[in-house]
Amino acid sequence: MEPETGLSKPVAVVACATMAFLYVAILYAPTLILRLPAPSSIKEFMIRRFICAAISSFISLVLCAFLLPLRKREATYLLGVYGIRLDHFWQAVVFPLSLTSLITFLLGCLQLPPMSWLGVIMLWLPLTEELVFRACMIPLLLCGGFEIYVVILLCPILFSLAHLNHWMEIYGRQNYSLLKAFMVVGLQLGYTVIFGSYASFLFIRTGHLVAPIVAHIFCNFMGLPMLFVRRTGMVSLAFIAGAVAFICLLCPISQPHLYNDGTDDCECWHGYCS
């Protein structure tokens, strides 16, 4: 990416921070701004939250399209910038999902949780998060002139900070102690930073939004890995083998030429503003 593309680094960072703030703030709009009564059930709460997240995602997509110094303004080109593409689709689904399942299964998530209506909603929520924190933010930061490794680290920080509202919910509604609430949220933030880096890596390498989406959905479905459990010798060996396989396959299985045509002409493999 060239820094002289019409989008400065401060503008890119402020835009991304605004999107992250909007994504969280709009979740409280129904009760604080619209004065709607509190949800009567967890189902109503999750549906309302999904609708708010979808509205926030749409606003972020429009803002991103306005700020990006695109060469073309056609819908198909803009969708390509967001990573919404049909070419190489099956590779973008199968390869990242297989890679993610290696580390997730072998870290202890060996039993599939039961599916319910709540699980279905939780599967769809990653779509809005990936639209904002990957499809919108990464092109903005790349076009702002940030190096790829900086983008991979910066996006997850914004992604994790957007989960700070969980502290208020845990501390205020679940009657956790202050220390316990901080510990729970701290664990969540650490996990979201790690996963956010991985998701950003997948998006930048593949150029497909579906790659981090399937990884995100899979991780939500499986839950947090059980790191501190007693394992038998075979399970421990499988864990080590899975971790080694994940590290060894991370770059080869995400090579840009597996998911794109004509990658030789673009250093960042996307060419948003080149």
N, C-alpha and C positions, 0 to 999 in steps of 0.2 A: 504494500500500500504506500502511496505517496502522500506525505503530509500536506502538500499544497493542492488538495483536491476540493477546497471550499468548505471543509468541515474541520474546525480546530479541536484540539484535545479538550480544552475546558468545556466547549459546547457539547462534545460527545459525552463527557463525564456527567455534566449537569443534566443532560437529557436522560441518561441511564438512571441517575439517582432519582429524577422526577418520576420515571416510570415505576421504579421500585416502590417509591412512596405512594404513588397512586394505586398500585396493585394492593397495598395493605389498607390504605385509608378508605378506599371505596367499599371494603368489606363491612365497614361500620356505618355506611351511608343510610341503609334502610332504617336503622333505629335512631341515629343521631341527627340526620338531616330530614329524611322523609317522615320521621316520627311514627314509623310502623311499630306495632306491638312486637315484643320479643317472640321469637319462634316458639311454638308450642311443643315441638318435638325435634329430635335430632335430625330426622328426615327433612323437615321443613328448613332447619338451620343449614344443612348441607346443600340443599337445592338453592336456597337464597344465596349462599356463598358462591356457588358455581356460577349463578347468573351475574353476580357482581364481578367475579373474576373474568367472565367472558366480556363484559362491557369494558373493563379496564384493558383487556387484551386488544380489543378493537381500537380503542383510543390510542394505544401505544403503536399499533400498526400504522395508523394514519399519521401520527407524529413522526414516526421513523421514515415513512415515505416522503414526508415534507422536508425533512432535514437531509436525507441522503443525496449526495450529488450524483445522481444516476445518469448514465448515458442515454437511457431510454425511459419512457414513462408508460410503456405498455403494461397491461395487467400481467401477462405471462412472464415478462422480464422481472417485474417486481416480485411476483411469487417465487421466481427462481432465486432472487436475492434473499428471501425469507427461508429458502430451503424447501419450499413446497413444490416438489417435482415428482413426475411419474417415471422418468428415465432412471434406470438402475434401482428401481424401487425395491425389488426383492432382496438385492444385496444389502441395501440400507436397513432392511428389517432383520434378515436372517443373521448376518455377520455380527452386528453389535449385540443382538439378543443372545447369540451363542457365547460371545465373549463375556457378557455380563453374567450369564447363568453360571459360568465357571466359578467365579469368585463368590457369587451369592449363595449358590447351593453348598459349596464346600466350606463356607464359613459357618455353617450350622443351620441354615434355613432349609432343612431337608423335608419338612412336612408342609404341604400346601394348606393355607388357611381356608376356611369355608367361605364361599362367595355369598353375598347378600346384596340388597339394594344399596346399602352403604358402601359395600365394596365396589359396586359398579360406579357410583359417583366418585369414589376415590381414584378409580382407574381413569376417569375423564379429567379430573383436576390437573394432572400433569400437562395436558394439552395447553391449557391457558398459561401455565408457568413457563413452559418451553417457548411458547410464542413470544412472551415478553422478555425473558431472561436469556434466551438464545437467539431466536430469529430476529428480534429487534436490536438488542444491545450489542451483539457481536459485530454485525455490519457497521454500526455506528462507531464502535471503538476501533475497528480496523480502518475505516475510512478517516478516522481522526488521527491516524498515524501511529497508533500503538503497535508495539511488537506483538507477535502472536502469543508468546509465552506470558506477556503482561495481560493480554485479554483473557487467557485461560485462567489466570489467577484473580483478575479484577471482577469478572462476572460472578464467580461463586461468592465473593465477599458481599456483593449487593444481594445475591440470591439468599445468602444466610441471614443478612440483616432484615430481609423481608419476613423472616420467621420469628423476629423478636416479639411480635404480638402474642406469640404462644405463651410468653412468660406471664403476661397479664391474665391470660385465661387459666393457666395452671395455678398461679398464686392466688388469684381472686376467686375462682369458681371451684377449684378442687381442694381448697384449704390446705395446700402444701405449705410447709415452712419456707421461709425466705431462702435458706441455704439449699434445701432440697429442690425448690423451683429453679434456682440458678444452676444446680447440677444437671437437672433434667434438660433445661433449655441449652445449657452449654454443650451437652452431648449431642443434642439435635443440631446445633449450629456447626459443631465440628463435622458431623456426618454430612450436612448439606454443603459445607465447603469442599469436602473430599468428592462427594458425588457431583457437585456443580462443576468442579474442575474436569472431571471425567466426561460429563455431558458436553461441556464447552469444547473439549478436545475432540469428541466424536463429531460435533457439528462442524467444526473448522476443518477437520480431516475429510469428512465425507461430503459436506455441502448439502446434506439432507437433514431436514428437521425431524423426519421420522426416526432417525437413528437415536438421538437422545430421548425422544418420546417413548419408544419401546423400552429403552433401558430404564427410564423413569417409572413407567407403568409396572414393569417387572419388579423393580426394587420396592415400590409401594405395595405391591401384591404380596411379596415375600416377607416384608417387614425388615426391621433392623437385624443385621447379622448377630448371632449369638457368639461373641468372642470369648467369653469367660465361662465355658462349660467343660465338664470332664469328658474326655474323648477316649475311645479305645485306640489301640495301636493302628488299626487299619484306617479308622476315621482320621486320625492325626496325619497319617501318611497321605491320605486323599486330600486333606486340607493343604498340606505342603505342596503336593503335586499340582493342585488347582491354582494356588497362588503363583507358583513358578510358571505354569502354563499361561496364566493371565498376563503376567509381566512380559513373557517372551512373545506372546501373540498380539499384544496391544498395538504396536506400531505396524507389523506386517499385515494384520487383518483390517487395519484402517487406512491403508495406503490410498491416496486420493484417486489414483488411476483405476481403482476397482469400482468407483462410484461416479466417475466423471469422464467425459471425453475432452481431449484437448487441454490437459492440465499444464502442458509445458510452457504456455505463454503467460501464466499468472503465478507469481510467487506465493500468493496466499491461497491459491487453488480456487478462488471464486471470481475475482475480477470485478468487484462491486464498483469501484471507481477508477479502475485503470483503463 
